[in-house]
Amino acid sequence: MTALHQTTGRPGSRILAYGAARGDVTVPNDDIVGPINSSDEWIRQRTGVIERRRASAEVEAVDLAEQAAKQAIETAGIRPDQIGAVLVSTISNTVQTPSLAALLTERVGATPAPAYDISAACAGFTYGVAQADSFIRTGLAEYVLVVGAEKLSDYAKPTDRTISFLLADGAGAAVLGPSDEPGVSPTVWGSDGSKWDVVGMDSPLAAYRDGRGEVDWPTLRQEGPTVFRWAVWEMAKVAQQAIDAAGITADDLAAFIPHQANMRIIDELAKQLKLPAHVAIARDIAHTGNTSAASIPLAAHALLGEHPELSGGLALQIGFGAGLVFGAQVVRLP
């Protein structure tokens, strides 16, 4: 029997650099409380959000992705044509197809690298990192660009009190490359389809197309209490599993970078994990808002900007959201 050839890669991979792009418009709570009959105090107490960043009408998710990706590539010190794959997590591409990733690949000069979108919402960046790590270790690619890019303001209903006041626009990018030692731990990931309808779109696209009932443009909504309980109790278990899979303890962490869903969720997760005082916790949601797939790389970029001494340390990152899907891993910070 003729044996097939197979590729082999490097012993490990690691994140070489981050890039970030936030919406160009700052939207304070006072600008959005009227339609939801609420207040700045109510939003701050429930979510920790003081303001969110949203993009102007002419700016698309791919524009944000391009800005973040180019910054990450330049910071990593590689040429765009060295990128062996482009993975973009997004739920806000302007079309069902082609992928945002294919267009981004052309814009940054990485053609003909394979490119595809990941539809895993708030867990999407961790999904991308998991795949990039496997690509590099198996020899499918030497460098991989992973991007989370969202323009969620396009799917925010001004009168919605469940999630729309959280939603923001931005993109975060990371370049992963080869390493002689593991810089990405095994990923703990999965889904719980029994809760498929607790966070997501309020109506299908077909209902809008066909004009059934009084369906307006589909927007995002959630069952807040259900999502909160699931995120806190179930995701704390997943985060601990990721720490265990990495072969470390919480004491070995330099940072905790969770999906920026809600400040109360972030604080409760840190409490459940019994994180030591020295662990820096990303709280980018206060001034950026919830950017779904972009939130982890955006928060990592901001945290490293505030605390450059974290470079080289270990960070636990976890994403969770619509689906319900989740992913967590420990990474070494660039």
DRENDREN-334051 format. One record per residue (C-alpha): x, y, z; chain; residue number from 1. Coordinates in steps of 0.25 Angstrom, whole numbers, m for minus. Example, Ala and Ser with C-alpha at 12.3 -4.5 7.8 and 13.67 -1.06 7.14 Angstrom:
2
{east 49&north m18&up 31&chain A&resi 1}
{east 55&north m4&up 29&chain A&resi 2}
end
This chain:
334
{east 0&north 0&up 0&chain A&resi 1}
{east 5&north 14&up m4&chain A&resi 2}
{east 7&north 23&up 8&chain A&resi 3}
{east 2&north 37&up 8&chain A&resi 4}
{east 11&north 49&up 11&chain A&resi 5}
{east 7&north 57&up 23&chain A&resi 6}
{east 12&north 71&up 28&chain A&resi 7}
{east 18&north 73&up 41&chain A&resi 8}
{east 20&north 86&up 48&chain A&resi 9}
{east 26&north 92&up 60&chain A&resi 10}
{east 25&north 87&up 75&chain A&resi 11}
{east 17&north 99&up 79&chain A&resi 12}
{east 11&north 113&up 75&chain A&resi 13}
{east 9&north 126&up 82&chain A&resi 14}
{east 3&north 139&up 80&chain A&resi 15}
{east 13&north 149&up 74&chain A&resi 16}
{east 5&north 162&up 74&chain A&resi 17}
{east m9&north 168&up 75&chain A&resi 18}
{east m16&north 179&up 67&chain A&resi 19}
{east m28&north 187&up 71&chain A&resi 20}
{east m38&north 196&up 65&chain A&resi 21}
{east m50&north 202&up 72&chain A&resi 22}
{east m62&north 209&up 67&chain A&resi 23}
{east m59&north 224&up 64&chain A&resi 24}
{east m72&north 229&up 72&chain A&resi 25}
{east m72&north 229&up 87&chain A&resi 26}
{east m86&north 227&up 92&chain A&resi 27}
{east m89&north 230&up 107&chain A&resi 28}
{east m100&north 224&up 115&chain A&resi 29}
{east m108&north 237&up 115&chain A&resi 30}
{east m109&north 236&up 99&chain A&resi 31}
{east m117&north 223&up 99&chain A&resi 32}
{east m125&north 222&up 112&chain A&resi 33}
{east m137&north 230&up 107&chain A&resi 34}
{east m143&north 219&up 98&chain A&resi 35}
{east m141&north 208&up 109&chain A&resi 36}
{east m147&north 217&up 120&chain A&resi 37}
{east m134&north 215&up 128&chain A&resi 38}
{east m123&north 223&up 134&chain A&resi 39}
{east m108&north 224&up 134&chain A&resi 40}
{east m108&north 218&up 148&chain A&resi 41}
{east m116&north 206&up 144&chain A&resi 42}
{east m107&north 202&up 133&chain A&resi 43}
{east m94&north 204&up 141&chain A&resi 44}
{east m100&north 196&up 153&chain A&resi 45}
{east m105&north 184&up 144&chain A&resi 46}
{east m93&north 184&up 134&chain A&resi 47}
{east m82&north 193&up 138&chain A&resi 48}
{east m83&north 200&up 124&chain A&resi 49}
{east m80&north 215&up 125&chain A&resi 50}
{east m79&north 217&up 110&chain A&resi 51}
{east m78&north 208&up 97&chain A&resi 52}
{east m70&north 210&up 84&chain A&resi 53}
{east m78&north 210&up 72&chain A&resi 54}
{east m75&north 212&up 57&chain A&resi 55}
{east m80&north 222&up 48&chain A&resi 56}
{east m91&north 218&up 37&chain A&resi 57}
{east m81&north 217&up 26&chain A&resi 58}
{east m71&north 208&up 34&chain A&resi 59}
{east m73&north 193&up 32&chain A&resi 60}
{east m68&north 181&up 41&chain A&resi 61}
{east m57&north 178&up 30&chain A&resi 62}
{east m52&north 192&up 31&chain A&resi 63}
{east m49&north 190&up 46&chain A&resi 64}
{east m43&north 177&up 43&chain A&resi 65}
{east m34&north 183&up 33&chain A&resi 66}
{east m29&north 193&up 43&chain A&resi 67}
{east m27&north 183&up 54&chain A&resi 68}
{east m20&north 173&up 45&chain A&resi 69}
{east m10&north 182&up 39&chain A&resi 70}
{east m6&north 187&up 52&chain A&resi 71}
{east m4&north 172&up 57&chain A&resi 72}
{east 4&north 168&up 45&chain A&resi 73}
{east 13&north 181&up 46&chain A&resi 74}
{east 15&north 178&up 61&chain A&resi 75}
{east 18&north 164&up 59&chain A&resi 76}
{east 29&north 168&up 49&chain A&resi 77}
{east 25&north 158&up 38&chain A&resi 78}
{east 21&north 161&up 23&chain A&resi 79}
{east 6&north 159&up 19&chain A&resi 80}
{east 10&north 148&up 9&chain A&resi 81}
{east 16&north 140&up 20&chain A&resi 82}
{east 2&north 138&up 26&chain A&resi 83}
{east m3&north 124&up 24&chain A&resi 84}
{east m17&north 125&up 28&chain A&resi 85}
{east m27&north 136&up 31&chain A&resi 86}
{east m38&north 133&up 41&chain A&resi 87}
{east m49&north 143&up 44&chain A&resi 88}
{east m59&north 142&up 55&chain A&resi 89}
{east m71&north 150&up 52&chain A&resi 90}
{east m86&north 150&up 53&chain A&resi 91}
{east m88&north 164&up 46&chain A&resi 92}
{east m82&north 162&up 32&chain A&resi 93}
{east m91&north 170&up 22&chain A&resi 94}
{east m94&north 158&up 14&chain A&resi 95}
{east m96&north 144&up 16&chain A&resi 96}
{east m85&north 140&up 6&chain A&resi 97}
{east m74&north 143&up 2&chain A&resi 98}
{east m67&north 142&up 15&chain A&resi 99}
{east m61&north 155&up 22&chain A&resi 100}
{east m48&north 147&up 23&chain A&resi 101}
{east m46&north 146&up 8&chain A&resi 102}
{east m48&north 161&up 6&chain A&resi 103}
{east m39&north 163&up 18&chain A&resi 104}
{east m28&north 154&up 12&chain A&resi 105}
{east m28&north 163&up 0&chain A&resi 106}
{east m28&north 176&up 7&chain A&resi 107}
{east m16&north 172&up 16&chain A&resi 108}
{east m8&north 166&up 5&chain A&resi 109}
{east m9&north 151&up 9&chain A&resi 110}
{east m15&north 146&up m4&chain A&resi 111}
{east m15&north 134&up m7&chain A&resi 112}
{east m15&north 129&up 8&chain A&resi 113}
{east m28&north 121&up 11&chain A&resi 114}
{east m38&north 129&up 18&chain A&resi 115}
{east m51&north 126&up 25&chain A&resi 116}
{east m61&north 132&up 35&chain A&resi 117}
{east m64&north 126&up 48&chain A&resi 118}
{east m79&north 127&up 54&chain A&resi 119}
{east m77&north 125&up 68&chain A&resi 120}
{east m80&north 139&up 73&chain A&resi 121}
{east m74&north 143&up 87&chain A&resi 122}
{east m66&north 130&up 87&chain A&resi 123}
{east m61&north 132&up 73&chain A&resi 124}
{east m47&north 137&up 76&chain A&resi 125}
{east m44&north 125&up 85&chain A&resi 126}
{east m48&north 116&up 74&chain A&resi 127}
{east m39&north 123&up 64&chain A&resi 128}
{east m27&north 122&up 73&chain A&resi 129}
{east m30&north 107&up 75&chain A&resi 130}
{east m30&north 105&up 60&chain A&resi 131}
{east m18&north 114&up 58&chain A&resi 132}
{east m10&north 106&up 68&chain A&resi 133}
{east m13&north 93&up 62&chain A&resi 134}
{east m10&north 98&up 48&chain A&resi 135}
{east 4&north 103&up 52&chain A&resi 136}
{east 7&north 90&up 60&chain A&resi 137}
{east 3&north 81&up 48&chain A&resi 138}
{east 10&north 89&up 38&chain A&resi 139}
{east m2&north 94&up 31&chain A&resi 140}
{east 3&north 109&up 33&chain A&resi 141}
{east 15&north 116&up 39&chain A&resi 142}
{east 7&north 129&up 42&chain A&resi 143}
{east m8&north 130&up 44&chain A&resi 144}
{east m16&north 143&up 46&chain A&resi 145}
{east m28&north 142&up 55&chain A&resi 146}
{east m38&north 153&up 56&chain A&resi 147}
{east m51&north 156&up 63&chain A&resi 148}
{east m58&north 167&up 56&chain A&resi 149}
{east m72&north 172&up 59&chain A&resi 150}
{east m81&north 184&up 56&chain A&resi 151}
{east m92&north 180&up 66&chain A&resi 152}
{east m99&north 194&up 65&chain A&resi 153}
{east m105&north 190&up 52&chain A&resi 154}
{east m113&north 179&up 61&chain A&resi 155}
{east m116&north 188&up 73&chain A&resi 156}
{east m131&north 192&up 75&chain A&resi 157}
{east m131&north 205&up 82&chain A&resi 158}
{east m143&north 201&up 90&chain A&resi 159}
{east m138&north 187&up 95&chain A&resi 160}
{east m135&north 186&up 110&chain A&resi 161}
{east m128&north 172&up 109&chain A&resi 162}
{east m115&north 174&up 102&chain A&resi 163}
{east m115&north 186&up 91&chain A&resi 164}
{east m110&north 196&up 101&chain A&resi 165}
{east m97&north 187&up 103&chain A&resi 166}
{east m94&north 186&up 88&chain A&resi 167}
{east m82&north 192&up 82&chain A&resi 168}
{east m73&north 192&up 70&chain A&resi 169}
{east m59&north 188&up 68&chain A&resi 170}
{east m48&north 178&up 63&chain A&resi 171}
{east m37&north 171&up 70&chain A&resi 172}
{east m26&north 163&up 63&chain A&resi 173}
{east m15&north 154&up 67&chain A&resi 174}
{east m3&north 148&up 59&chain A&resi 175}
{east 1&north 134&up 63&chain A&resi 176}
{east 14&north 128&up 59&chain A&resi 177}
{east 23&north 116&up 62&chain A&resi 178}
{east 29&north 114&up 76&chain A&resi 179}
{east 39&north 103&up 81&chain A&resi 180}
{east 31&north 103&up 94&chain A&resi 181}
{east 15&north 103&up 95&chain A&resi 182}
{east 10&north 117&up 96&chain A&resi 183}
{east m5&north 112&up 94&chain A&resi 184}
{east m11&north 102&up 104&chain A&resi 185}
{east m21&north 91&up 100&chain A&resi 186}
{east m34&north 98&up 97&chain A&resi 187}
{east m46&north 94&up 105&chain A&resi 188}
{east m58&north 97&up 96&chain A&resi 189}
{east m72&north 92&up 93&chain A&resi 190}
{east m87&north 96&up 92&chain A&resi 191}
{east m100&north 95&up 99&chain A&resi 192}
{east m111&north 95&up 88&chain A&resi 193}
{east m122&north 93&up 98&chain A&resi 194}
{east m121&north 108&up 101&chain A&resi 195}
{east m120&north 112&up 86&chain A&resi 196}
{east m131&north 122&up 87&chain A&resi 197}
{east m126&north 130&up 100&chain A&resi 198}
{east m117&north 140&up 93&chain A&resi 199}
{east m117&north 143&up 78&chain A&resi 200}
{east m126&north 149&up 67&chain A&resi 201}
{east m140&north 153&up 71&chain A&resi 202}
{east m146&north 148&up 57&chain A&resi 203}
{east m141&north 140&up 45&chain A&resi 204}
{east m136&north 147&up 32&chain A&resi 205}
{east m147&north 140&up 24&chain A&resi 206}
{east m158&north 147&up 33&chain A&resi 207}
{east m152&north 160&up 30&chain A&resi 208}
{east m151&north 157&up 15&chain A&resi 209}
{east m165&north 152&up 14&chain A&resi 210}
{east m171&north 163&up 22&chain A&resi 211}
{east m178&north 153&up 31&chain A&resi 212}
{east m186&north 160&up 43&chain A&resi 213}
{east m179&north 172&up 47&chain A&resi 214}
{east m165&north 167&up 47&chain A&resi 215}
{east m155&north 179&up 46&chain A&resi 216}
{east m140&north 177&up 43&chain A&resi 217}
{east m135&north 166&up 52&chain A&resi 218}
{east m127&north 170&up 64&chain A&resi 219}
{east m120&north 164&up 76&chain A&resi 220}
{east m127&north 160&up 89&chain A&resi 221}
{east m125&north 151&up 101&chain A&resi 222}
{east m131&north 145&up 113&chain A&resi 223}
{east m122&north 153&up 123&chain A&resi 224}
{east m124&north 145&up 136&chain A&resi 225}
{east m122&north 131&up 128&chain A&resi 226}
{east m110&north 136&up 121&chain A&resi 227}
{east m104&north 142&up 134&chain A&resi 228}
{east m106&north 129&up 142&chain A&resi 229}
{east m100&north 120&up 131&chain A&resi 230}
{east m88&north 129&up 129&chain A&resi 231}
{east m85&north 130&up 144&chain A&resi 232}
{east m87&north 116&up 148&chain A&resi 233}
{east m84&north 108&up 136&chain A&resi 234}
{east m73&north 116&up 130&chain A&resi 235}
{east m65&north 116&up 143&chain A&resi 236}
{east m64&north 101&up 142&chain A&resi 237}
{east m60&north 102&up 128&chain A&resi 238}
{east m49&north 113&up 132&chain A&resi 239}
{east m44&north 104&up 143&chain A&resi 240}
{east m43&north 92&up 133&chain A&resi 241}
{east m35&north 101&up 124&chain A&resi 242}
{east m25&north 104&up 135&chain A&resi 243}
{east m24&north 89&up 138&chain A&resi 244}
{east m22&north 85&up 124&chain A&resi 245}
{east m11&north 95&up 123&chain A&resi 246}
{east m4&north 88&up 135&chain A&resi 247}
{east m3&north 101&up 143&chain A&resi 248}
{east m11&north 107&up 155&chain A&resi 249}
{east m17&north 120&up 156&chain A&resi 250}
{east m4&north 125&up 164&chain A&resi 251}
{east 3&north 123&up 151&chain A&resi 252}
{east m6&north 133&up 143&chain A&resi 253}
{east m2&north 147&up 140&chain A&resi 254}
{east m15&north 152&up 134&chain A&resi 255}
{east m30&north 148&up 133&chain A&resi 256}
{east m36&north 152&up 119&chain A&resi 257}
{east m51&north 148&up 119&chain A&resi 258}
{east m61&north 152&up 108&chain A&resi 259}
{east m66&north 166&up 112&chain A&resi 260}
{east m80&north 162&up 113&chain A&resi 261}
{east m84&north 169&up 127&chain A&resi 262}
{east m75&north 174&up 138&chain A&resi 263}
{east m83&north 166&up 148&chain A&resi 264}
{east m80&north 153&up 141&chain A&resi 265}
{east m65&north 157&up 140&chain A&resi 266}
{east m64&north 159&up 155&chain A&resi 267}
{east m72&north 147&up 159&chain A&resi 268}
{east m64&north 138&up 150&chain A&resi 269}
{east m51&north 144&up 156&chain A&resi 270}
{east m57&north 141&up 170&chain A&resi 271}
{east m61&north 127&up 166&chain A&resi 272}
{east m47&north 124&up 161&chain A&resi 273}
{east m41&north 129&up 174&chain A&resi 274}
{east m31&north 137&up 165&chain A&resi 275}
{east m19&north 143&up 173&chain A&resi 276}
{east m18&north 158&up 175&chain A&resi 277}
{east m6&north 159&up 166&chain A&resi 278}
{east m14&north 154&up 154&chain A&resi 279}
{east m18&north 166&up 145&chain A&resi 280}
{east m33&north 165&up 140&chain A&resi 281}
{east m37&north 171&up 127&chain A&resi 282}
{east m49&north 181&up 129&chain A&resi 283}
{east m49&north 187&up 115&chain A&resi 284}
{east m65&north 187&up 115&chain A&resi 285}
{east m66&north 199&up 124&chain A&resi 286}
{east m62&north 208&up 112&chain A&resi 287}
{east m63&north 199&up 100&chain A&resi 288}
{east m75&north 191&up 102&chain A&resi 289}
{east m78&north 177&up 98&chain A&resi 290}
{east m72&north 174&up 84&chain A&resi 291}
{east m75&north 159&up 84&chain A&resi 292}
{east m64&north 152&up 76&chain A&resi 293}
{east m55&north 165&up 77&chain A&resi 294}
{east m55&north 166&up 92&chain A&resi 295}
{east m44&north 157&up 96&chain A&resi 296}
{east m33&north 162&up 87&chain A&resi 297}
{east m38&north 177&up 89&chain A&resi 298}
{east m37&north 174&up 104&chain A&resi 299}
{east m23&north 168&up 103&chain A&resi 300}
{east m18&north 179&up 94&chain A&resi 301}
{east m23&north 189&up 104&chain A&resi 302}
{east m18&north 182&up 116&chain A&resi 303}
{east m4&north 180&up 111&chain A&resi 304}
{east m4&north 195&up 107&chain A&resi 305}
{east m7&north 198&up 122&chain A&resi 306}
{east 2&north 188&up 128&chain A&resi 307}
{east 14&north 185&up 118&chain A&resi 308}
{east 20&north 177&up 129&chain A&resi 309}
{east 10&north 166&up 126&chain A&resi 310}
{east 17&north 162&up 114&chain A&resi 311}
{east 22&north 148&up 114&chain A&resi 312}
{east 13&north 144&up 125&chain A&resi 313}
{east 1&north 134&up 124&chain A&resi 314}
{east m13&north 139&up 122&chain A&resi 315}
{east m26&north 131&up 123&chain A&resi 316}
{east m36&north 135&up 112&chain A&resi 317}
{east m50&north 130&up 111&chain A&resi 318}
{east m61&north 133&up 102&chain A&resi 319}
{east m76&north 130&up 103&chain A&resi 320}
{east m89&north 134&up 97&chain A&resi 321}
{east m99&north 131&up 86&chain A&resi 322}
{east m101&north 117&up 82&chain A&resi 323}
{east m98&north 115&up 94&chain A&resi 324}
{east m84&north 113&up 90&chain A&resi 325}
{east m71&north 114&up 99&chain A&resi 326}
{east m56&north 113&up 98&chain A&resi 327}
{east m45&north 115&up 108&chain A&resi 328}
{east m30&north 113&up 107&chain A&resi 329}
{east m17&north 119&up 114&chain A&resi 330}
{east m8&north 127&up 105&chain A&resi 331}
{east 6&north 133&up 107&chain A&resi 332}
{east 5&north 148&up 104&chain A&resi 333}
{east 14&north 154&up 94&chain A&resi 334}
end
